[in-house]
Amino acid sequence: MASSPSILKTPLKGSQLKSDVHSEWCPGCGDFGITNAIQQAVAGLGLKPWETFLVSGVGCSGKVPHYVHTYGMHTLHGRSLAFASGAKLSNPDLTIIAAGGDGDGYGIGAGHFVHAGRRNIDMTYVVFNNEVYGLTKGQASPTLAQGAQPKSLALPNPTTALNPIALALACGYTFIARSYAFDAKHLKETLMRAIQHKGMALVDVLQPCPTYNNLHTKDYFAEMVEVKGSQVPRVYYLTEDGYDGKVQNPNDIHEINEKQAACFAQAHKVEDRVALGVYYEIERPTFSDILKQNMPLLNEYTPIKLPYYDPQTMLANTDLASAAEDITI
């Protein structure tokens, strides 16, 4: 029977989850901060590395599984969510963390992004959002604003930017948050909360690309900006304004509508500041929960342990004879 991931009696330190593989990222890249936060979050939750599965796609973020001492898989461009979904559904006991860049996840992988949210699979998706395709010379990614022109573009970006928070809300993600690569404490705590959430969680992580994006740099995020005549930090937390995106009663449609409307409005808020925090959270049955209702045998066995033969007769439980008749050589 599937159960919650077991916890180590003696939790590891984040440093113990660092692999010996040499990092190939550019100096100053936000990927370092995100990877460190993943290590710290896994250690902080006391998760067993051999029951934690880190899946990535293609791009700078694709190297993450190489640098973290858990099970991992470096898959295809835009397909990390598809691969991670299969792993979670076949072995629900695993803690699944999928990783991808904004181009990987919101571009070529956009279809998988949509349907992972619809299914509400119990896993966490961490998106490394730097507004450019860092591995392929800085083309505009889906999150770069229309008219923006980082140094890697010969002309201003002609297309409208995708809004990850609003898209995730529309697709049915049950945990939607944003953090920042160089805010180590907030990012670690946000990842821990996302991993603990039972359902499909998105953590969109803003991160500077020091090589191609000279618009939103580390200095940009560290700047003070003027708001109503006062100088305040550009980066702030949603909770500072009393924002609470968590639905307390998942059966109250009025509260759900209210929280979703607030999330949508906050996601589209036009301001010089950058808001971090949990935009929306709700507890709903996961895809695996519903599968167990439809197929009661899954309450006794995880899919990878389903008996495929009768132990008494040693005969297969499934007769493939009719299917074999359709196969011609």
QUITAVEN-V114157 format. One record per residue. N is the residue number from 0. RES is the residue in one small letter. PSI is psi in degrees with one decimal (NA if undefined). OMEGA is omega in whole degrees, 0 to 359 (NA if undefined). D_LAST is the distance of its C-alpha to the last C-alpha in Angstrom with 2 decimals. Layout:
BEGIN
n=<N:N>
res=<RES:RES>
psi=<PSI:PSI>
omega=<OMEGA:OMEGA>
d_last=<D_LAST:D_LAST>
END
This chain:
BEGIN
n=<0:1:2:3:4:5:6:7:8:9:10:11:12:13:14:15:16:17:18:19:20:21:22:23:24:25:26:27:28:29:30:31:32:33:34:35:36:37:38:39:40:41:42:43:44:45:46:47:48:49:50:51:52:53:54:55:56:57:58:59:60:61:62:63:64:65:66:67:68:69:70:71:72:73:74:75:76:77:78:79:80:81:82:83:84:85:86:87:88:89:90:91:92:93:94:95:96:97:98:99:100:101:102:103:104:105:106:107:108:109:110:111:112:113:114:115:116:117:118:119:120:121:122:123:124:125:126:127:128:129:130:131:132:133:134:135:136:137:138:139:140:141:142:143:144:145:146:147:148:149:150:151:152:153:154:155:156:157:158:159:160:161:162:163:164:165:166:167:168:169:170:171:172:173:174:175:176:177:178:179:180:181:182:183:184:185:186:187:188:189:190:191:192:193:194:195:196:197:198:199:200:201:202:203:204:205:206:207:208:209:210:211:212:213:214:215:216:217:218:219:220:221:222:223:224:225:226:227:228:229:230:231:232:233:234:235:236:237:238:239:240:241:242:243:244:245:246:247:248:249:250:251:252:253:254:255:256:257:258:259:260:261:262:263:264:265:266:267:268:269:270:271:272:273:274:275:276:277:278:279:280:281:282:283:284:285:286:287:288:289:290:291:292:293:294:295:296:297:298:299:300:301:302:303:304:305:306:307:308:309:310:311:312:313:314:315:316:317:318:319:320:321:322:323:324:325:326:327:328>
res=<m:a:s:s:p:s:i:l:k:t:p:l:k:g:s:q:l:k:s:d:v:h:s:e:w:c:p:g:c:g:d:f:g:i:t:n:a:i:q:q:a:v:a:g:l:g:l:k:p:w:e:t:f:l:v:s:g:v:g:c:s:g:k:v:p:h:y:v:h:t:y:g:m:h:t:l:h:g:r:s:l:a:f:a:s:g:a:k:l:s:n:p:d:l:t:i:i:a:a:g:g:d:g:d:g:y:g:i:g:a:g:h:f:v:h:a:g:r:r:n:i:d:m:t:y:v:v:f:n:n:e:v:y:g:l:t:k:g:q:a:s:p:t:l:a:q:g:a:q:p:k:s:l:a:l:p:n:p:t:t:a:l:n:p:i:a:l:a:l:a:c:g:y:t:f:i:a:r:s:y:a:f:d:a:k:h:l:k:e:t:l:m:r:a:i:q:h:k:g:m:a:l:v:d:v:l:q:p:c:p:t:y:n:n:l:h:t:k:d:y:f:a:e:m:v:e:v:k:g:s:q:v:p:r:v:y:y:l:t:e:d:g:y:d:g:k:v:q:n:p:n:d:i:h:e:i:n:e:k:q:a:a:c:f:a:q:a:h:k:v:e:d:r:v:a:l:g:v:y:y:e:i:e:r:p:t:f:s:d:i:l:k:q:n:m:p:l:l:n:e:y:t:p:i:k:l:p:y:y:d:p:q:t:m:l:a:n:t:d:l:a:s:a:a:e:d:i:t:i>
psi=<136.5:144.3:171.6:148.2:133.1:152.6:144.0:138.5:-36.5:98.7:146.9:163.7:154.4:-36.6:-26.1:-12.0:5.2:128.9:172.8:4.2:131.8:130.9:139.0:10.9:156.8:146.2:135.2:2.0:141.6:-14.5:-31.5:-45.5:-38.5:-43.2:-42.7:-39.5:-37.0:-44.6:-45.4:-37.5:-44.5:-42.8:-42.6:-31.1:-6.5:25.8:146.2:125.3:-32.9:-3.6:14.7:130.4:117.9:120.3:135.3:166.3:-136.8:144.0:-176.5:-40.3:-17.5:-17.1:-8.5:-48.0:-22.9:-24.1:1.3:131.4:68.5:177.7:145.1:163.7:126.7:105.6:-147.9:164.8:118.7:3.9:10.0:-39.2:-37.3:-45.4:-44.2:-36.9:-44.8:-40.2:-42.3:-40.9:-31.4:-28.8:81.3:-16.4:-16.8:145.3:117.1:128.3:116.9:145.4:145.4:158.9:173.7:-32.5:-42.6:-46.1:-37.8:-7.9:-97.2:-26.9:13.0:-37.1:-43.0:-35.9:-45.3:-50.6:-24.2:-37.4:-42.2:-40.0:-20.0:53.5:140.9:83.5:172.5:133.9:118.8:117.6:125.9:98.7:102.1:8.2:1.3:163.7:92.6:-28.7:-20.4:40.5:24.6:25.0:159.8:130.5:174.6:-16.7:-0.3:132.3:147.2:131.9:-13.5:145.6:82.6:167.7:-15.7:-9.9:135.4:-27.5:159.4:149.4:123.4:-6.4:154.0:141.9:145.1:142.4:101.6:-38.5:-47.0:-39.1:-44.1:-39.5:-44.3:-29.0:-10.9:12.3:138.1:-1.1:120.1:119.1:160.7:139.7:-172.0:136.5:-31.9:10.8:80.3:-43.9:-49.7:-41.5:-43.2:-48.1:-36.7:-42.5:-40.8:-43.1:-38.7:-43.0:-37.5:-22.2:135.2:95.9:-175.2:116.4:134.4:129.3:103.9:115.4:114.9:131.2:133.3:142.2:101.4:-16.3:-41.7:-24.0:98.6:8.2:-51.4:79.8:176.9:-38.1:-36.5:-47.8:-23.5:-5.4:157.2:143.1:159.3:127.6:115.8:42.5:-0.4:148.3:122.3:157.3:143.2:-43.4:129.6:172.8:139.7:-34.1:-19.3:-29.4:11.6:12.7:135.3:108.3:1.3:129.5:118.5:-35.0:98.8:-10.2:-1.8:99.0:-30.0:-41.7:-40.2:-47.9:-39.6:-45.5:-35.6:-39.0:-40.8:-40.0:-46.5:-42.3:-43.1:-37.9:-30.5:9.7:129.9:114.5:163.6:-7.2:167.3:118.1:131.9:149.3:-170.8:115.7:-33.2:141.2:133.5:147.2:120.3:158.5:137.2:171.1:-40.3:-37.0:-43.9:-37.4:-37.0:-33.1:-39.2:-32.0:86.5:-26.4:-24.3:-11.5:-16.2:-31.6:145.4:154.7:-36.7:-11.4:9.2:133.1:120.2:1.9:158.6:116.4:-19.2:-47.1:-15.4:23.8:149.5:144.8:-15.7:129.9:111.7:11.1:-43.7:-36.0:-37.8:-27.3:-25.1:-6.1:122.8:145.1:NA>
omega=<180:181:177:180:179:185:177:177:176:184:176:171:179:181:180:179:177:179:179:181:181:180:180:181:179:175:180:181:178:180:179:181:181:180:178:180:177:178:181:180:179:178:182:178:180:182:176:182:182:174:178:186:182:185:179:176:181:183:179:181:182:182:186:181:179:188:183:182:169:169:182:178:176:190:186:182:178:187:183:180:179:180:181:179:179:180:182:182:180:179:183:180:180:168:186:173:175:181:178:176:180:174:180:186:184:179:183:180:186:179:178:178:181:189:173:177:179:184:183:177:185:176:184:177:180:182:178:190:178:173:179:172:188:184:186:169:165:174:180:176:181:183:179:184:176:181:179:181:172:187:181:182:178:180:178:180:184:187:178:181:172:179:186:183:180:179:179:179:181:184:177:176:183:172:183:184:175:177:186:188:183:172:190:183:182:182:178:182:179:178:178:180:179:180:180:180:178:182:183:185:174:170:178:186:176:182:178:169:186:183:188:183:179:179:182:183:176:178:178:181:182:184:169:178:182:176:180:175:181:176:182:179:178:180:178:183:181:182:179:180:179:181:178:184:184:175:183:181:182:179:181:184:180:178:179:180:180:182:178:178:179:178:181:180:180:180:182:181:180:180:178:183:182:183:177:176:180:183:183:178:178:177:179:177:178:179:179:178:182:177:180:177:182:182:185:181:179:174:179:184:167:183:182:180:178:180:181:175:179:183:179:183:184:178:180:178:183:178:182:185:182:178:181:180:181:182:178:180:NA>
d_last=<40.51:40.58:44.01:45.96:45.53:47.87:50.74:52.03:55.38:56.53:55.14:54.15:55.94:54.20:54.82:52.79:49.69:50.03:47.56:48.61:46.33:48.50:48.59:47.80:49.41:52.43:55.85:57.03:53.61:53.41:50.12:52.24:54.11:51.04:49.35:52.58:52.88:49.39:50.41:53.72:52.22:49.72:52.61:55.03:52.88:52.44:48.65:46.76:44.91:42.00:41.61:41.96:39.02:39.83:37.16:37.74:36.23:37.19:40.77:43.94:43.43:40.00:41.82:43.32:40.99:41.90:45.55:45.54:45.23:42.78:39.03:37.63:34.72:35.05:32.30:31.60:34.13:35.05:32.50:34.77:35.36:31.69:31.04:34.32:33.58:30.40:32.39:35.24:33.29:31.33:34.54:37.65:39.94:39.48:42.01:40.06:41.72:39.84:41.50:41.21:43.43:44.68:42.35:39.38:40.10:41.91:40.17:36.47:36.19:38.31:35.57:34.84:38.64:39.09:36.53:37.49:40.96:39.88:38.13:41.12:39.10:41.52:41.52:43.63:42.87:45.28:45.45:47.25:49.00:50.77:50.21:48.56:45.36:46.97:44.16:43.74:47.40:48.78:47.32:48.40:46.34:46.15:49.30:51.62:54.31:54.61:57.23:56.99:56.91:56.39:57.02:53.36:53.33:54.93:55.62:56.05:52.94:52.40:50.28:51.34:50.66:48.39:50.31:48.26:50.59:50.62:46.86:46.26:48.72:46.98:43.56:44.85:45.42:47.77:49.44:50.35:52.54:53.69:55.16:56.18:54.98:58.53:59.78:58.62:60.22:59.03:55.47:55.20:56.65:54.45:51.26:52.44:53.10:49.71:47.85:49.91:49.22:46.74:44.54:43.24:45.86:46.41:48.88:49.43:51.27:53.42:53.49:55.19:53.28:56.04:54.22:53.37:55.07:58.83:59.54:58.73:59.75:61.02:64.52:63.62:62.60:65.77:68.15:70.80:70.85:73.59:73.29:76.35:78.63:77.39:75.26:72.29:69.14:66.22:63.84:64.74:63.31:62.69:64.69:67.78:68.01:67.41:63.84:61.75:58.17:57.32:56.98:59.04:58.01:54.35:55.31:58.00:56.51:59.78:59.67:56.01:56.87:59.90:58.08:55.23:57.80:59.66:56.51:55.61:59.20:59.39:56.12:57.60:61.11:62.63:64.73:65.43:64.58:61.28:60.69:58.82:57.94:55.93:55.63:53.96:52.97:52.02:50.57:47.74:44.89:41.99:38.33:37.94:40.99:39.51:36.16:38.22:39.90:36.65:34.96:37.79:35.70:35.93:39.64:38.92:36.03:34.96:31.30:30.42:32.15:30.76:30.00:26.30:27.08:30.01:32.38:33.76:30.69:28.47:25.71:23.78:25.56:22.48:20.18:16.63:15.45:15.63:13.69:10.84:10.81:9.99:6.72:3.77:0.00>
END
